[in-house]
Amino acid sequence: MLTVFTPTFSLNRFYFPLSVESDTPFLQYIPDKDVAYGIGGLFIALFLASLVVTLLSRAPTYLGAVMGSLCIAISLFLRGSLSNTAMYVGSFILDSLGAYFLLLTTLVLCGRWVAYVEDGRTPFPQLLWMVGGLLFVGCVVLESVALPLTFYREAWYRHIGHILHVSSVSATLCGAGIGVLATVWKALVNQGRCIAAEVVCLLSAFALLLVWSSFALAQARLPLRGAVGSEVAWYLLNVLPLGLVLVLWTVVNAPRVFCYEEAVGKQPPVYRLRHSGSYGGHYEYPAEYSYPLRAPGVPDYCRGGSNGEMEEKIQKAILRYA
């Protein structure tokens, strides 16, 4: 059960430790160093831009995008300075981790948008956040276990690693698909409060993540011939979609676009007391029936036991004859 950490690199830049080409075909070549360093520098710039935007907007929910850009940048620098198998595995793990961070951030932003357009009336935003958290944790664990297994000497270890890798990429594909469906559904249902900027940001991010996961799945399942095994295709369909997500969010200032505290704060709060049940055996009022109890600026008239009893009687009378 020894891992292979001393691979042999061929002169034609194709990389086949033992029989890894048949068991895990998505690990196939040594990338070009200059291209890897150059694109890695661009992602460092995106990391700094995302960090500045996050700090200026004071939006901790956007930290996932910052971490994602940093992971992709480190992954590209590792690809440009390969010297052993551990660096190769780490590069793939960090590349996938960057995509998982972006998927988590997109689902969190989608949940915030849904909570705003629906005024928090449904638990759907919490469901999106739970799905995003579970997908992130599950995919990170699967990918962290899968890629090291693909370099074990025993073929069945490599086969298990390949299955786990396919599972994590498939989960990412499903998560992005769920995000697209949720965004389209809520945009159609809440057309009155739907804002184009949020919808464009969400749909674009989910669509680009669909491209990333689809290409990763194709590399894992299809023979590495033609576009599937091309390094140019890898940069165009793996790195470029993730970079476009970060560029789009930075240009439109996504943390500020999805910050609704200021908009909510402009509306004066109204405190409501909700009742449900039957009164006198004749009327039943669901929880949706409510009336304003207090508003800011109105003196507190409910102090003491006697006033509280009188208020309760008034409440029952209003509910009975409403």
MORA-V137869 format. One record per residue. N is the residue number from 1. RES is the residue in one small letter. PHI is phi in radians with two decimals (999 if undefined). OMEGA is omega in whole degrees, -180 to 180 (999 if undefined). D_CENTER is the distance of its C-alpha to the mean C-alpha in whole Angstrom. Layout:
((N:RES:PHI:OMEGA:D_CENTER) (N:RES:PHI:OMEGA:D_CENTER))
This chain:
((1:m:999:179:35) (2:l:-1.58:177:35) (3:t:-1.53:-178:33) (4:v:-1.69:179:33) (5:f:-2.04:178:33) (6:t:-2.29:-177:36) (7:p:-1.33:176:35) (8:t:-1.85:-179:37) (9:f:-1.73:-177:36) (10:s:-1.43:-176:38) (11:l:-1.26:-179:39) (12:n:-1.53:175:38) (13:r:1.17:172:34) (14:f:-1.69:-165:33) (15:y:-2.18:-177:32) (16:f:-2.29:174:33) (17:p:-1.25:-178:34) (18:l:0.99:-179:36) (19:s:-1.89:-175:35) (20:v:-1.17:-178:31) (21:e:-1.20:-180:32) (22:s:-1.64:-178:32) (23:d:-1.57:-178:30) (24:t:-2.32:-173:27) (25:p:-1.22:-178:27) (26:f:-1.32:173:24) (27:l:-1.72:-166:25) (28:q:-2.26:-173:28) (29:y:-2.59:172:29) (30:i:-1.57:-176:29) (31:p:-1.28:177:28) (32:d:-1.23:-174:30) (33:k:-1.17:-176:30) (34:d:-1.09:179:30) (35:v:-1.14:-180:28) (36:a:-1.09:179:25) (37:y:-1.14:-179:26) (38:g:-1.11:180:26) (39:i:-1.22:175:23) (40:g:-1.07:176:22) (41:g:-1.11:176:24) (42:l:-1.10:179:22) (43:f:-1.26:172:18) (44:i:-1.11:176:20) (45:a:-1.10:177:21) (46:l:-1.15:176:18) (47:f:-1.07:180:17) (48:l:-1.14:179:20) (49:a:-1.12:179:19) (50:s:-1.13:179:15) (51:l:-1.14:179:17) (52:v:-1.11:179:20) (53:v:-1.07:180:18) (54:t:-1.15:-179:16) (55:l:-1.17:180:19) (56:l:-1.18:-179:21) (57:s:-1.50:-178:19) (58:r:0.93:-177:19) (59:a:-2.04:-180:15) (60:p:-1.14:179:14) (61:t:-1.17:-179:10) (62:y:-1.62:-179:10) (63:l:-1.13:177:11) (64:g:-1.06:177:8) (65:a:-1.17:178:9) (66:v:-1.09:180:12) (67:m:-1.15:179:12) (68:g:-1.10:179:10) (69:s:-1.12:178:13) (70:l:-1.16:179:15) (71:c:-1.08:-179:15) (72:i:-1.17:179:15) (73:a:-1.10:179:18) (74:i:-1.11:178:20) (75:s:-1.04:-180:19) (76:l:-1.20:177:21) (77:f:-1.15:176:24) (78:l:-1.15:179:24) (79:r:-1.15:180:25) (80:g:-1.47:-177:27) (81:s:-2.28:-177:29) (82:l:-1.17:174:29) (83:s:-2.42:178:32) (84:n:-2.70:-177:31) (85:t:-1.18:-179:29) (86:a:-1.05:178:27) (87:m:-1.18:179:26) (88:y:-1.14:178:25) (89:v:-1.12:179:23) (90:g:-1.06:178:21) (91:s:-1.10:179:21) (92:f:-1.16:-180:19) (93:i:-1.11:-179:17) (94:l:-1.19:176:16) (95:d:-1.09:178:15) (96:s:-1.16:-180:13) (97:l:-1.09:176:11) (98:g:-1.07:178:10) (99:a:-1.14:180:8) (100:y:-1.16:176:7) (101:f:-1.09:-180:6) (102:l:-1.18:177:5) (103:l:-1.12:178:3) (104:l:-1.06:-180:2) (105:t:-1.10:-180:4) (106:t:-1.13:178:4) (107:l:-1.17:177:4) (108:v:-1.14:178:6) (109:l:-1.11:177:8) (110:c:-1.10:177:9) (111:g:-1.10:178:10) (112:r:-1.11:179:12) (113:w:-1.14:179:13) (114:v:-1.11:178:15) (115:a:-1.07:180:16) (116:y:-1.29:-175:18) (117:v:-1.22:-180:19) (118:e:-1.83:179:20) (119:d:0.99:178:22) (120:g:1.17:-177:20) (121:r:-1.37:-176:23) (122:t:-2.15:177:20) (123:p:-1.45:-177:18) (124:f:-1.07:177:15) (125:p:-1.04:178:13) (126:q:-1.09:178:13) (127:l:-1.13:177:13) (128:l:-1.10:179:10) (129:w:-1.14:178:9) (130:m:-1.14:178:11) (131:v:-1.07:179:9) (132:g:-1.09:179:6) (133:g:-1.14:180:8) (134:l:-1.14:178:11) (135:l:-1.10:-179:9) (136:f:-1.11:-178:8) (137:v:-1.11:-178:11) (138:g:-1.11:-178:13) (139:c:-1.18:179:12) (140:v:-1.11:180:13) (141:v:-1.14:-179:16) (142:l:-1.07:-177:17) (143:e:-1.21:180:16) (144:s:-1.17:177:18) (145:v:-1.50:-172:21) (146:a:-1.19:-172:21) (147:l:-1.16:174:22) (148:p:-1.08:179:25) (149:l:-1.13:-177:26) (150:t:-1.19:180:27) (151:f:-1.91:174:29) (152:y:-1.29:-180:31) (153:r:-1.21:-177:35) (154:e:-1.27:-176:35) (155:a:-1.13:-176:34) (156:w:-1.28:172:32) (157:y:-1.13:180:30) (158:r:-1.14:178:29) (159:h:-1.14:177:28) (160:i:-1.09:178:26) (161:g:-1.06:178:24) (162:h:-1.12:179:24) (163:i:-1.11:180:23) (164:l:-1.13:178:20) (165:h:-1.11:178:19) (166:v:-1.08:179:19) (167:s:-1.12:-179:17) (168:s:-1.16:179:14) (169:v:-1.17:178:14) (170:s:-1.12:177:15) (171:a:-1.11:176:12) (172:t:-1.11:177:9) (173:l:-1.06:179:12) (174:c:-1.14:179:12) (175:g:-1.09:177:8) (176:a:-1.15:177:8) (177:g:-1.12:176:12) (178:i:-1.07:179:11) (179:g:-1.10:178:9) (180:v:-1.08:-179:12) (181:l:-1.09:-180:14) (182:a:-1.12:-180:13) (183:t:-1.14:180:13) (184:v:-1.11:-179:17) (185:w:-1.07:-177:18) (186:k:-1.22:177:17) (187:a:-1.19:178:19) (188:l:-1.28:-178:22) (189:v:-1.29:-176:22) (190:n:-1.97:-178:22) (191:q:-1.14:-178:24) (192:g:-1.14:-177:26) (193:r:-1.91:-178:23) (194:c:-1.31:180:21) (195:i:-1.94:-173:20) (196:a:-1.11:-176:20) (197:a:-1.07:180:18) (198:e:-1.12:-178:15) (199:v:-1.12:179:15) (200:v:-1.11:180:16) (201:c:-1.06:-176:13) (202:l:-1.22:-178:10) (203:l:-1.13:179:12) (204:s:-1.12:-180:13) (205:a:-1.13:180:9) (206:f:-1.12:180:9) (207:a:-1.13:179:12) (208:l:-1.18:175:12) (209:l:-1.19:173:9) (210:l:-1.11:177:12) (211:v:-1.10:-179:15) (212:w:-1.05:-176:13) (213:s:-1.21:179:13) (214:s:-1.14:179:16) (215:f:-1.20:178:18) (216:a:-1.08:178:17) (217:l:-1.19:178:18) (218:a:-1.13:178:22) (219:q:-1.14:-178:22) (220:a:-1.39:-172:22) (221:r:-1.94:-174:24) (222:l:-1.79:175:27) (223:p:-1.10:-177:30) (224:l:-1.43:177:29) (225:r:-2.24:179:31) (226:g:1.23:-175:31) (227:a:-1.17:-177:28) (228:v:-1.14:-178:26) (229:g:-1.74:-177:27) (230:s:-1.51:176:28) (231:e:-1.21:177:26) (232:v:-1.09:178:26) (233:a:-1.11:179:24) (234:w:-1.10:179:22) (235:y:-1.23:-178:21) (236:l:-1.32:-174:21) (237:l:-1.90:178:19) (238:n:-1.97:-176:17) (239:v:-1.40:-176:17) (240:l:-1.05:178:17) (241:p:-1.01:179:14) (242:l:-1.16:177:12) (243:g:-1.15:179:15) (244:l:-1.14:176:15) (245:v:-1.04:-179:11) (246:l:-1.16:179:12) (247:v:-1.11:-180:16) (248:l:-1.06:-179:15) (249:w:-1.13:180:13) (250:t:-1.24:-178:16) (251:v:-1.15:-178:19) (252:v:-1.50:-178:18) (253:n:1.02:-176:17) (254:a:-0.96:179:14) (255:p:-1.02:179:14) (256:r:-1.33:180:17) (257:v:-1.11:-177:16) (258:f:-1.68:176:14) (259:c:-1.73:-175:17) (260:y:-1.88:-179:19) (261:e:-1.11:-179:21) (262:e:-1.17:180:24) (263:a:-1.16:179:24) (264:v:-1.23:-178:24) (265:g:-1.18:179:27) (266:k:-1.25:-179:29) (267:q:-1.52:180:30) (268:p:-1.15:-179:32) (269:p:-1.21:177:31) (270:v:-2.12:-179:33) (271:y:-1.60:-177:34) (272:r:-2.15:177:35) (273:l:-1.94:-175:37) (274:r:-1.81:180:36) (275:h:-2.22:172:38) (276:s:-2.61:180:39) (277:g:2.23:-178:41) (278:s:-1.99:-180:45) (279:y:-2.23:-180:48) (280:g:1.29:178:51) (281:g:1.34:-175:50) (282:h:-2.04:-173:50) (283:y:-2.18:174:47) (284:e:-2.18:-178:43) (285:y:-2.13:179:40) (286:p:-1.24:-176:37) (287:a:-1.18:-178:34) (288:e:-1.23:178:34) (289:y:-1.32:-179:37) (290:s:-2.68:178:37) (291:y:-2.55:-179:39) (292:p:-1.11:178:38) (293:l:-1.69:179:40) (294:r:-2.51:173:39) (295:a:-2.27:179:38) (296:p:-1.03:-179:38) (297:g:1.66:179:42) (298:v:-1.54:-178:44) (299:p:-1.09:-180:46) (300:d:-1.29:-177:45) (301:y:-1.72:-177:48) (302:c:-1.92:176:47) (303:r:-2.31:179:48) (304:g:1.68:-176:50) (305:g:-1.26:-175:51) (306:s:-1.16:178:53) (307:n:-1.12:178:51) (308:g:-1.12:178:48) (309:e:-1.14:179:50) (310:m:-1.12:179:51) (311:e:-1.09:178:48) (312:e:-1.10:178:47) (313:k:-1.13:179:50) (314:i:-1.10:179:49) (315:q:-1.07:-180:46) (316:k:-1.12:180:47) (317:a:-1.16:179:50) (318:i:-1.11:-180:47) (319:l:-1.21:-179:45) (320:r:-1.25:-172:48) (321:y:-1.88:179:49) (322:a:-1.18:999:46))
